[in-house]
Amino acid sequence: MNNAETLQRAQKLAMEIRQKTGASRLAYHREFSNLLNGLHTVGVQVPRKLRQLENELCEEEAEAQFDNMPV
């Protein structure tokens, strides 16, 4: 997959993620993160909206880990 195809796949996946809620969003996190990391590694500038979504997913994942901690 070339850079343009990878970016297009990341944008399509971002649309899918935005349509999901809760834990179903997190199911896509690893794949989405891998796509963005691959783009960044080869020097492609990742659009801000995609980076913001990645940050949201990271925060949601961290919060989900704390939701299951006993008090």
C-alpha positions as CSV (number, residue, x, y, z in Angstrom):
1,M,0.0,0.0,0.0
2,N,1.5,3.4,-1.0
3,N,1.4,6.5,1.1
4,A,-1.7,7.9,-0.6
5,E,-3.6,4.6,-0.1
6,T,-2.5,4.4,3.5
7,L,-3.7,8.0,4.2
8,Q,-7.0,7.2,2.5
9,R,-7.4,4.1,4.6
10,A,-6.7,6.1,7.7
11,Q,-9.3,8.7,6.8
12,K,-11.9,6.0,6.0
13,L,-11.2,4.3,9.3
14,A,-11.5,7.6,11.1
15,M,-15.0,8.0,9.7
16,E,-15.9,4.6,10.9
17,I,-14.5,5.3,14.4
18,R,-16.4,8.6,14.6
19,Q,-19.7,6.7,14.0
20,K,-19.0,4.3,16.8
21,T,-19.4,4.8,20.5
22,G,-17.8,3.5,23.7
23,A,-15.7,0.3,23.6
24,S,-16.5,-0.3,19.9
25,R,-14.3,2.8,19.1
26,L,-11.4,1.3,21.0
27,A,-11.5,-1.9,18.9
28,Y,-10.1,0.2,16.0
29,H,-7.5,2.0,18.0
30,R,-4.5,-0.3,17.3
31,E,-5.1,-0.4,13.5
32,F,-5.7,3.3,13.3
33,S,-2.6,4.0,15.4
34,N,-0.5,1.7,13.2
35,L,-1.6,3.5,10.0
36,L,-0.8,6.9,11.5
37,N,2.6,5.7,12.8
38,G,3.5,4.3,9.4
39,L,2.6,7.5,7.7
40,H,4.6,9.6,10.2
41,T,7.6,7.2,9.9
42,V,7.9,7.8,6.1
43,G,7.6,11.6,6.5
44,V,3.9,12.0,5.5
45,Q,2.3,14.9,7.4
46,V,-0.7,13.4,9.2
47,P,-3.7,15.8,9.1
48,R,-4.6,17.4,12.4
49,K,-8.1,15.8,12.5
50,L,-6.5,12.3,12.4
51,R,-4.0,13.2,15.1
52,Q,-6.8,14.6,17.3
53,L,-8.8,11.4,16.9
54,E,-5.7,9.4,17.8
55,N,-5.4,11.5,21.0
56,E,-9.1,11.0,21.8
57,L,-8.7,7.2,21.5
58,C,-5.6,7.2,23.7
59,E,-7.5,9.1,26.4
60,E,-10.5,6.9,26.1
61,E,-8.3,3.8,26.4
62,A,-6.6,5.2,29.5
63,E,-10.0,6.1,31.1
64,A,-11.3,2.6,30.3
65,Q,-8.5,1.0,32.2
66,F,-9.3,3.1,35.3
67,D,-13.0,2.3,35.1
68,N,-12.3,-1.3,36.1
69,M,-10.1,-0.5,39.1
70,P,-11.5,-1.4,42.5
71,V,-11.8,1.5,44.9
